[in-house]
C-alpha cells in the first residue's frame, strides 16, 4: 500500500471571496491559500503529483513573498529526490501546478490529451484563460513530447497498481484527479477540482472555470471515487496542514487519518 504526502511550498493570505467562490455572496470572507505538491510512495515506486512553480515565475508574477522554500528539497527529505522520480502526474497546466519540469530528468509526465489540446487550441489566448498559464510550461511539454516523455491519458488510467488517474474537467478542460489506495483507505487528490473544503461542502465551485456544470459534475465524481468526503483532499486549503499528522515540520503532512 502507498503513503501519500501533501507538501506545502507556498502560502498566500487575504484571498478574496470573489476568487474563492464562483458567485460569491456578501457573507463570504477572505481566506488564505496554500499551494501544494503531493508525493505518493510505495513498494512499486514513487509518483509525484504536480510540480508547483519556482522562484523565477514567482518573481514575474509578484509571488516571491508567498514561497516557503524549494518544494523539491522536501522531496529529498522524504527520501525521493526529484532526479530519481520516473513518474510525474500533471493534474492540469495552470502555472502553479506544472513549473520547472526540467528538474525531473528521468521522469515521464502523465497528462490528459484534453488539457494539452485546450492550451494549444483557439481559446487559450482569451484573457480569462491566458492569465493562469506560463508559455514556457506549454513549450516545455511540447519539447518533452518530442522526446517521448509525455504519457497521454484519455479519461481514466492506471499509473501503477493502486494509483489511478481520472478525468473530471470543470476547472480546466482536462482536469484530472488522482486516486490512491493506502493502508487506511482511499485518498483522492482533488487538486483544483476542489480548491477548498468549503467548495465541496457548499457545492460552490471556485471562480476559475472551464465549465460551471462540469465543476459540479467533478464534485460528484470525486465523491464516487472516494466513497466519503473525508477521503477527498482539496488542492489549496490550508486546513490540510492541520487535519493530518506532520511528516516534515510546517512543510508536509501525511494523508493517513480521516476526520
N, C-alpha and C positions, 0 to 999 in steps of 0.2 A: 504494500500500500504506500501511497505517497504522503509526503509532508508538503504543506503549502505555506508560503511566507508572503506577507504584504510588506513591501519596503517603501517607506515614505521618503521621497527625495526632495520634496518642496512643499511649502505651506504658504497660503495667502489668506490674509484677513480681509474682512469687510466686503465680501462678495454680495452684490446687491440682489434683492429678491427677484428682480426682473431677469437676472441671469439664472437664478436657481430654478425658477418655475416658468414654464410657458403659461401666459396669462396669470401673472402674479396679482395678488389682491392686497389691499391696504394693510391687512393684519400680518402679512408675511414679513419676516425680519431678515436682515443681512446675516450671512453665515461666513464661516471660514471654509476654505477649500484646501484639501490635501491632495497631493499628487503622488501616485504610486506606480511602481512596477511590481510584478508578482513572480516569485520563484517557486517552481514545483520540483521536488527532489524525490527520488525513489530508487528501487532496486533495478529498474530497467533504464534509468537515465534521468537527466535533468532537463527541464524545459523552462525557458524564460517567457513570461507573458508581458509584452511591451518593453520599450527601451527608454522611455522618458525623453527629456530634452536636456541638452548640455549648456555649458556656460556661455558659449558664443550666441546661441539662439536666445538664451535668457537676456543677454545684453541687448540684442537687436530688438527684442520685444519688451524691453523695460521690465524684466522679471528677475534681474540678478538678485534682488533683495529677498526673493522667496526661496532660493535654493538652500538646501540643508546639507550640502556636500555632494560628492560624486556618488551616484547610486551604485556604480559598478564596484566601488570599494566595499559596499555592503555585500555584494555577491561573493567577493573573495572571502570576506569574513564568515560567510555562511558555507564556505567550502566549495564554491563553484565559480572560479574566475571566469570572466567574460570570454577570454581567449579559449577556454575549454568547452564552451557551450556549442552544441551541434544543432539545436532546435530552438528557434525563437518564433513565438506567435505574435503577430501584429493584429490587435483587435480591430483597428481602423487607422486611418492615416492623418488624424489631427496631430499638430506639431508636438504635443506633449505626450505622445504615445509611440513615436517612431523615429526619434532622432539618433544620430551618431551610429548608424549601422555599420560603419567601417571598424568599429571597435569589437566586432564579433567575427573574426577572420575565418572561423571554421563553420559558422552557422548557416543553415538554410532557414529561410523565412517563410512562415505559413501565413497566407493572405487570401482573403476571398477575391475571386475574379471580379465580382460586382463592385468591390471597393476600388480596385485599380481602374476598372472601366469608367467609373464615375469621374475620378480625378484626372483622367486623360480624355474626358468627353466634353460635350459642348456647353455644360452649365457650370463647370468648376470655377470659371473666372468671375462668376457673379459675386458681388461684394459679400453677401451673407455666407457664401461658402469659402471664397478665396481667403478671407481673413484668418481662418483656422488651420491653414497648411503652410508649410515652407517648401518652396520649389525644389530645394536641394534634396529633400526627403523623397520626392517623387522621382527625381533624377537618379538618386542612389538606387532606388528599387529597379528602375529600368536597367541600370548597369548590372545589378545583381541578377536580374532575369537573363540578361545576355550571357552571364557567366554560369547559368544553370543552377542558381542558388535560391530561386523562389519556388515554393511548393504551392501551386494554385489550388484553391479549395472551392468547390461548388456545393454550397449548402452545408451538410454535416459530414464530418470526417474524423477518424481516429488518428491521433498523433502517435501515441503509444498505448498499449493496453491500459485502460483506466483513465486516460486523458483524451477527451474528445472536444471537437470544435463544432459550434452550432451557429448558423447564420440567423440573426434576428432582425437586422435592419432597424429602422426607426430613427436613430440618432444620425447614422450615415447609411448610404445605400448598401454597403457591405459590412455593416457592424456585425462582429462575431463575438460570442462569449465562449468561455472555457469551463467545461465540467470535469471535475477531478474526483476520483474515488480515494478516500482516505480511511484510516483505521477507525475514525469516528463518524464516518458517513460521507455523504457527497458534499463537495464545495462547488458552488457555481460562481466564477469570477465574472461579474456582470460588466466590468469596465464601464464604458459610458452609456450603456443601455439603461443604467440607473445610476446617476451621479451620487445621489444621497439616499439614505433610508427613507427620508421624507417623500422623495419622488415615488417610491413604491407604496409606502403606507397610505399616501393620499391619492394614489392613482393620478399623479400630476407629472407629466414629463418635464424634463429640463428644457431650457429655452432654445438651444441649438438643435435643429431637427432637419432631417430629410423628409420625414413624414410623420404627422401627428398620429394618424391612425396606426401607422407602423410602430410608433413608440409604445402605444397601448398594447398592441399585439406582442411586442417584445417583452413587456411586463408579464403577459400571460405565459409566454414561452419560458421565461425564467422560472416561473413557479412550477411549470410542468417538469422542467429539468431538475429542479432542486427538491421538489416534494414538500418544502417548507420554506417560508420566508427567512427563517433563521439560518438557512444554509446558503443564502444569496449574499454576496459581498459587493457592495456598490463601489464605484470607481473613484470617488473623490471625497468621501465622507470622513472627516477627522475622527469620528466616533469609532471607526475601525480600530484605531490605535488604543482605544480603551476597552473594547469588547473582548479582546483576545490576549493571551499571555505574551509577555515580552520575549522576543528572541534576541534582539540587539537593542540596547537601551536607547529609547527615543527615536530609533530608526526603523526597526522591524518588529512585527508580531507574527506569531504562528497561528494560522487559522485552523483551530482544532477543538474549540469548546463552544457549544452552541447555547445561546441565551434566548 
